[in-house]
Amino acid sequence: MISTPFNSDDYRVYPKRWIYLLAVSMINFSNGNTWITYAAITFYTNNYYSNNNAALFFNVIFMVLSIPVGFLACWWIDKFGLRSAYHIGTWANFIGNVIRLVASGTFIDPSIRFPIAITGQAIAAFAQPFVMFLPTKLAAYWFADNERAIANTLSSMSNPIGIAVMYSLAPVFVNKTTPNNFFNMNIAVTAVACIPVILSLFITASKPPTPATPSRDENVESPSFLNGVILCFKSKTFVVLAICLGGGVGLFNALYNNLQPALCVKGYSPTFNGGMGTLLIMSGLVGAAISGIIVDKWGKFEKVMKVSFCVAGVAAASLSICINYEGVEWWVVLSIFVFGAFGFSIYPIGLEMGVEATFPVAEATSTGLIIMIGQIQGVFFVVMTNLATGKPDPHDMAIQTCVDQNDQIHTVLTWKWPFLIWLACISVLIMSFVAFFWPKYKRREYEQAKRWNEIE
């Protein structure tokens, strides 16, 4: 034990933190728009880009590239800080959107639309780790200890909110009446990508002049990137969290990819299908905000996460059943609302818990590893569930709203078994999390000890 004088005047927060929060939130929102642009209009996308798997490739490339780029982003953010990572992510996202915009024009030969568009999507996908790994870093350096969870919630949830907004708006742009309206849709997505570029003018420093909390004091040294990775995987708490929370992220990605084709084969309208994607995220925002306030005030990370995970599991079971029936909109709405509210509440506080469990490992390292593990599982879940699809019966073919052209009828599939597989994976993650996740709050314990002038 060593005794260190504590002076609350040594720690302060700056008004500029709210501009930083807005900037990080907007780039996550825009990158979410870009990622999910084509998921809610799968069949129109495949037709317009002359590739039967175009929508799937646009989605999966984000998850695949996040693995190698994720390690680079972890190292870069921890080495060079928030400012440079924000600029890299913002400009890569913007450039990728511009290329996608060009590729979506009717003036481009249909045979080369997809190669150009997937190039733009890949560049935007390069940006994803740089922007998704920022929220915990931002919260740790710029916000007080009683603001961190809510700041992390707002910035990290901006990505799924961006996904929800685009999932809802894409069918408005591209539908039966305007099946080739991809250029106008991408104008809107690119316009949103311009906002973080403008806000980048205000991102001039990686950290404030003086620390916001004791855990970001100058005498707290984070291990090197490689040692930080090793320490993370030596922590049982972190490994359980990374697999279970990362698996939850992957299962959400699989749900978004599969929800629209699963609903349309049962006769639900494109507007309803897009609305369900929006409901999933917006209910999640409410749940995440409430859970963020709870853990900021009382610090009950473990209890909030376990309760939320279990309730989300019940909702997932309900969704896996009702997705096989037509005309039960109320059941689908209720299942998705509960699943979103409790499932998404786990994500931002889980990222905070990763920082707590691995302190003093740099925030981008623990956050990045969780998200990368989630993306690996996401690729697995998306591919596995797509392989388990089946052929619809004559009744489903008569009521389906997926396609309206006979030459595309072979692309309509049933999703009973994929959703049962999806539910089984969720159940395994929940049981593992409840049984094996017993965390220690290392960062909070350090800050409490510092306040009592006792540092281990």
C-alpha positions in Angstrom: 0.0 0.0 0.0 1.1 3.5 -0.7 -0.7 6.7 0.4 -1.4 9.3 -2.2 -3.1 12.6 -1.5 -6.4 13.0 -3.3 -7.7 16.3 -4.4 -11.0 16.5 -6.3 -9.8 19.7 -8.0 -7.3 17.5 -9.9 -10.2 16.0 -11.9 -12.6 17.9 -14.0 -14.8 17.6 -17.1 -15.0 20.0 -20.0 -18.1 21.2 -22.0 -16.3 20.2 -25.2 -17.0 16.6 -24.3 -20.5 17.0 -25.6 -19.2 18.0 -29.0 -17.0 14.9 -29.0 -20.0 12.7 -27.9 -22.0 14.1 -30.8 -19.2 13.5 -33.3 -18.6 9.9 -32.2 -22.3 9.3 -32.2 -22.8 10.7 -35.7 -20.0 8.7 -37.3 -21.4 5.5 -35.6 -24.9 6.4 -36.9 -23.6 7.0 -40.4 -21.5 3.8 -40.5 -24.6 1.8 -39.3 -26.6 3.4 -42.2 -23.9 2.3 -44.6 -23.6 -1.3 -43.3 -27.3 -2.2 -43.4 -28.4 -0.2 -46.4 -29.4 -3.2 -48.5 -30.6 -5.7 -45.8 -34.3 -4.6 -45.9 -34.4 -4.7 -49.7 -32.7 -7.9 -50.4 -34.5 -9.0 -53.5 -34.4 -5.6 -55.2 -30.7 -5.3 -54.4 -29.8 -8.7 -55.9 -31.7 -7.8 -59.0 -30.3 -4.3 -59.5 -26.7 -5.3 -58.9 -27.1 -8.5 -61.0 -25.9 -10.8 -58.3 -28.1 -13.3 -56.4 -26.1 -12.8 -53.2 -25.4 -9.1 -53.5 -27.3 -8.1 -50.3 -25.6 -10.9 -48.3 -22.1 -9.9 -49.5 -22.8 -6.2 -48.7 -23.6 -7.2 -45.2 -21.0 -9.9 -44.6 -18.1 -7.9 -45.9 -18.5 -5.6 -42.8 -18.2 -8.5 -40.5 -15.3 -10.2 -42.3 -13.1 -7.1 -42.6 -13.7 -6.2 -39.0 -11.4 -9.0 -37.9 -8.1 -8.0 -39.6 -8.8 -4.3 -39.5 -10.0 -4.6 -35.9 -6.6 -5.5 -34.6 -5.1 -2.6 -36.5 -7.8 -0.3 -35.0 -7.2 -1.5 -31.5 -3.5 -0.9 -31.7 -3.9 2.5 -33.5 -6.5 3.9 -31.0 -4.4 2.9 -28.0 -1.2 4.1 -29.6 -2.3 7.4 -31.2 -5.5 8.2 -29.5 -9.1 9.1 -30.3 -8.5 12.0 -32.6 -6.6 10.3 -35.4 -8.9 7.2 -35.2 -11.9 9.4 -35.6 -10.5 11.1 -38.7 -9.5 7.8 -40.3 -13.0 6.3 -39.7 -14.8 9.4 -40.8 -13.0 9.8 -44.1 -13.0 6.1 -45.0 -16.7 6.0 -44.3 -17.3 9.1 -46.5 -15.1 7.9 -49.4 -16.8 4.5 -49.3 -20.2 6.1 -49.5 -19.2 8.3 -52.5 -18.0 5.2 -54.4 -21.3 3.4 -53.6 -23.2 6.4 -54.8 -21.4 6.4 -58.1 -22.0 2.6 -58.5 -25.7 2.9 -57.9 -26.3 5.3 -60.8 -28.3 4.1 -63.8 -25.6 5.5 -66.0 -23.3 2.7 -64.8 -23.2 -0.5 -66.8 -25.2 -3.1 -64.8 -22.3 -5.6 -65.3 -19.9 -3.4 -63.3 -22.3 -2.0 -60.7 -21.6 -4.7 -58.1 -17.8 -4.7 -58.3 -17.7 -0.9 -57.9 -20.3 -0.9 -55.1 -18.6 -3.7 -53.1 -15.4 -1.8 -53.3 -17.1 1.2 -51.7 -18.7 -1.0 -49.2 -15.3 -2.5 -48.3 -13.8 0.9 -47.8 -16.7 1.9 -45.5 -16.2 -1.5 -43.7 -12.6 -0.5 -43.1 -13.9 2.4 -41.1 -16.1 0.3 -38.9 -13.6 -0.8 -36.2 -12.1 2.7 -36.0 -15.5 4.1 -35.1 -17.1 1.3 -33.1 -14.1 1.0 -30.7 -14.3 4.7 -29.8 -17.2 4.9 -27.3 -15.5 3.4 -24.3 -12.3 5.4 -25.0 -14.4 8.6 -25.2 -16.3 7.8 -22.0 -13.1 6.9 -20.1 -11.1 10.0 -21.0 -13.7 12.8 -21.3 -16.5 11.9 -18.9 -16.9 11.7 -15.1 -17.3 8.3 -13.5 -21.0 8.9 -13.0 -21.4 9.8 -16.7 -19.4 7.1 -18.3 -22.1 4.4 -18.8 -24.7 6.8 -20.2 -22.0 8.4 -22.5 -21.0 5.0 -23.7 -24.7 4.1 -24.2 -25.4 7.1 -26.4 -22.3 6.8 -28.6 -22.3 3.0 -28.9 -26.1 2.7 -29.5 -25.8 5.3 -32.3 -24.6 2.5 -34.6 -27.6 0.2 -34.1 -29.9 3.3 -34.3 -28.3 4.1 -37.7 -29.0 0.5 -38.7 -32.7 0.8 -37.6 -33.3 4.1 -39.4 -31.8 2.7 -42.6 -33.7 -0.6 -42.3 -36.9 1.4 -42.1 -36.1 4.0 -44.8 -34.6 1.7 -47.5 -38.1 0.2 -48.4 -39.4 3.8 -48.7 -36.8 4.5 -51.4 -36.7 1.2 -53.1 -40.0 -0.7 -53.5 -42.4 -2.2 -56.1 -43.2 1.3 -57.4 -39.5 2.5 -57.6 -37.4 -0.7 -57.8 -34.4 1.1 -59.3 -34.3 4.1 -56.9 -30.8 3.2 -55.5 -29.1 6.4 -56.6 -31.5 8.6 -54.6 -31.2 6.3 -51.6 -27.4 6.5 -51.6 -27.5 10.3 -52.0 -29.3 10.4 -48.6 -26.8 8.0 -47.0 -23.9 9.9 -48.4 -25.3 13.2 -47.1 -25.5 11.8 -43.6 -21.8 10.7 -44.0 -20.9 14.3 -44.6 -22.0 15.4 -41.1 -19.1 13.6 -39.2 -16.7 15.1 -41.8 -17.9 18.6 -40.8 -17.7 17.7 -37.1 -14.1 16.5 -37.5 -13.1 20.1 -37.5 -13.9 20.2 -33.8 -12.0 17.0 -32.9 -8.6 18.5 -32.1 -7.4 16.4 -29.2 -7.5 12.8 -28.0 -7.8 13.6 -24.4 -8.7 16.7 -22.2 -6.0 18.9 -20.6 -6.6 17.3 -17.2 -8.0 13.9 -16.4 -11.8 13.4 -15.7 -11.3 10.6 -13.2 -8.6 9.0 -11.1 -8.4 6.0 -13.5 -7.2 8.2 -16.3 -4.6 9.9 -14.1 -1.0 10.2 -15.4 0.2 7.6 -12.9 -2.0 4.9 -14.4 0.0 3.2 -17.1 -1.7 0.8 -19.6 0.2 -2.2 -20.8 1.4 -2.4 -24.4 -1.1 -3.6 -27.0 0.1 -7.1 -27.2 0.4 -7.5 -23.4 -3.1 -6.0 -23.1 -4.5 -8.6 -25.4 -2.7 -11.3 -23.4 -4.1 -10.0 -20.1 -7.6 -9.9 -21.6 -7.5 -13.5 -22.5 -6.0 -14.5 -19.2 -9.1 -13.0 -17.5 -11.9 -15.6 -17.1 -14.4 -12.9 -16.6 -13.4 -11.2 -19.9 -13.4 -14.4 -21.9 -16.9 -15.3 -20.7 -18.1 -11.8 -21.4 -16.4 -11.6 -24.9 -17.9 -15.0 -26.0 -21.4 -14.3 -24.6 -21.7 -10.6 -25.4 -19.9 -11.0 -28.7 -22.2 -13.9 -29.5 -25.1 -11.7 -28.8 -23.8 -9.1 -31.2 -23.3 -11.8 -33.8 -26.9 -13.1 -33.3 -28.3 -9.6 -33.7 -26.4 -9.3 -37.0 -27.9 -12.6 -38.1 -31.4 -11.5 -37.1 -31.1 -8.3 -39.1 -29.9 -10.2 -42.2 -32.7 -12.8 -41.9 -35.7 -10.8 -40.5 -37.0 -9.3 -43.8 -36.9 -12.5 -45.9 -38.4 -14.4 -43.0 -41.4 -12.0 -42.6 -42.1 -11.5 -46.3 -42.5 -15.2 -47.0 -45.4 -15.2 -44.5 -47.1 -12.3 -46.4 -46.1 -9.4 -44.2 -45.8 -6.1 -46.1 -42.4 -4.5 -46.8 -43.4 -1.5 -44.7 -44.2 -3.7 -41.7 -40.9 -5.6 -42.2 -38.9 -2.5 -42.3 -40.7 -1.1 -39.3 -39.8 -4.2 -37.3 -36.2 -3.6 -37.8 -36.7 0.0 -36.6 -38.7 -1.2 -33.6 -36.0 -3.7 -32.6 -33.4 -0.9 -32.3 -35.6 1.9 -30.9 -36.9 -0.4 -28.1 -33.2 -1.3 -27.5 -32.3 2.4 -27.2 -34.9 2.8 -24.4 -33.7 -0.3 -22.6 -30.0 0.7 -23.0 -30.7 4.2 -21.7 -32.5 2.8 -18.6 -29.7 0.2 -17.9 -27.1 2.9 -18.4 -28.7 5.1 -15.8 -28.9 2.2 -13.4 -25.3 1.2 -13.6 -24.1 4.8 -13.4 -26.0 5.2 -10.2 -25.7 1.8 -8.5 -23.0 0.0 -10.5 -25.0 -3.3 -10.7 -23.5 -4.4 -14.0 -23.8 -8.1 -13.4 -27.4 -8.2 -12.2 -28.7 -5.9 -14.9 -26.9 -7.9 -17.6 -28.1 -11.3 -16.3 -31.7 -10.3 -15.9 -31.7 -8.6 -19.3 -30.1 -11.6 -21.0 -32.7 -14.0 -19.6 -35.7 -11.9 -20.5 -34.3 -11.4 -24.0 -34.0 -15.2 -24.3 -37.7 -15.6 -23.5 -38.5 -13.0 -26.2 -36.2 -14.8 -28.7 -38.2 -18.0 -28.1 -41.4 -16.2 -28.7 -40.1 -14.6 -31.9 -38.8 -18.0 -33.2 -42.3 -19.4 -32.9 -44.4 -16.5 -34.3 -42.1 -15.9 -37.3 -43.6 -19.1 -38.7 -47.2 -17.8 -38.7 -49.0 -15.3 -40.9 -51.3 -12.5 -39.7 -50.0 -12.3 -36.1 -48.5 -8.8 -36.3 -49.2 -8.1 -32.6 -47.2 -11.2 -31.6 -44.3 -10.3 -33.8 -44.4 -6.7 -32.6 -44.4 -7.7 -28.9 -41.6 -10.3 -29.3 -39.4 -7.8 -31.1 -40.1 -5.0 -28.7 -39.2 -7.1 -25.7 -36.2 -8.7 -27.4 -34.8 -5.3 -28.4 -35.5 -3.6 -25.1 -33.7 -6.2 -23.0 -31.2 -7.6 -25.6 -29.7 -4.2 -26.5 -29.5 -3.0 -22.9 -26.7 -5.5 -22.5 -24.5 -4.2 -25.3 -23.2 -0.8 -24.0 -22.9 -1.8 -20.3 -21.2 -5.0 -21.5 -18.5 -2.9 -23.2 -18.1 -0.9 -20.0 -17.9 -4.2 -18.1 -15.1 -5.3 -20.4 -13.1 -2.2 -19.4 -13.9 -2.8 -15.7 -12.8 -6.4 -15.8 -9.5 -5.7 -17.6 -8.3 -2.4 -16.1 -5.7 -0.9 -16.7 -5.8 -2.5 -20.2 -6.5 0.3 -22.8 -10.2 0.7 -23.5 -10.0 0.1 -27.2 -8.3 -3.2 -26.7 -11.0 -4.8 -24.6 -13.8 -3.2 -26.6 -12.2 -4.2 -29.9 -11.7 -7.8 -28.9 -15.4 -8.1 -27.8 -16.7 -6.6 -31.0 -14.3 -8.7 -33.2 -15.3 -11.9 -31.4 -18.9 -10.9 -32.1 -18.2 -10.3 -35.7 -16.6 -13.7 -36.1 -19.6 -15.3 -34.6 -21.8 -13.1 -36.7 -20.3 -14.4 -39.9 -20.8 -18.0 -38.6 -24.4 -17.4 -37.6 -25.3 -15.6 -40.9 -23.8 -18.4 -43.1 -25.1 -21.2 -40.9 -28.7 -19.9 -40.8 -28.7 -19.2 -44.6 -27.6 -22.8 -45.2 -30.6 -24.1 -43.2 -33.3 -22.4 -45.3 -36.0 -24.5 -47.0 -38.4 -24.3 -49.9 -41.8 -22.7 -49.2 -45.0 -24.7 -49.6 -47.7 -23.6 -52.2 -49.6 -21.6 -49.6 -46.5 -19.5 -48.7 -45.8 -19.0 -52.4 -49.3 -17.6 -52.8 -49.1 -15.1 -50.0 -45.4 -14.1 -50.1 -44.5 -10.4 -50.6 -40.8 -11.0 -51.3 -40.7 -10.8 -55.1 -43.2 -9.9 -57.8 -41.4 -11.4 -60.8 -41.6 -15.0 -61.8 -37.9 -15.2 -62.7 -37.0 -14.4 -59.0 -39.5 -16.8 -57.4 -36.7 -19.3 -56.7 -35.1 -16.9 -54.3 -38.1 -17.1 -51.8 -37.2 -19.4 -48.9 -38.6 -20.5 -45.5 -36.9 -19.7 -42.3 -38.2 -22.1 -39.7 -35.0 -24.0 -39.1 -32.7 -21.0 -39.3 -34.6 -19.3 -36.4 -34.6 -22.5 -34.4 -30.8 -22.7 -34.8 -30.7 -19.0 -33.9 -32.7 -19.6 -30.7 -30.5 -22.6 -29.7 -27.4 -20.5 -30.0 -29.0 -17.7 -27.8 -30.0 -20.3 -25.2 -26.5 -21.7 -24.9 -25.0 -18.1 -24.5 -27.5 -17.3 -21.8 -26.9 -20.4 -19.8 -23.1 -19.9 -20.1 -23.3 -16.3 -19.1 -25.5 -16.9 -16.0 -23.4 -19.8 -14.8 -19.9 -18.4 -15.4 -19.9 -14.6 -15.4 -18.9 -13.4 -11.9 -17.0 -10.1 -12.5 -14.7 -7.9 -10.5 -14.9 -4.2 -10.9 -11.2 -3.4 -11.1 -11.6 0.2 -12.4 -14.2 1.2 -9.8 -12.2 -0.4 -7.0 -9.1 1.5 -8.1 -11.0 4.8 -8.2 -12.6 4.1 -4.8 -9.2 3.3 -3.3 -7.8 6.5 -4.8 -10.5 8.5 -3.2 -9.7 6.9 0.2 -6.0 7.6 -0.4 -5.2 3.9 -0.6 -3.8 2.5 -3.8 -2.8 -1.2 -4.2 
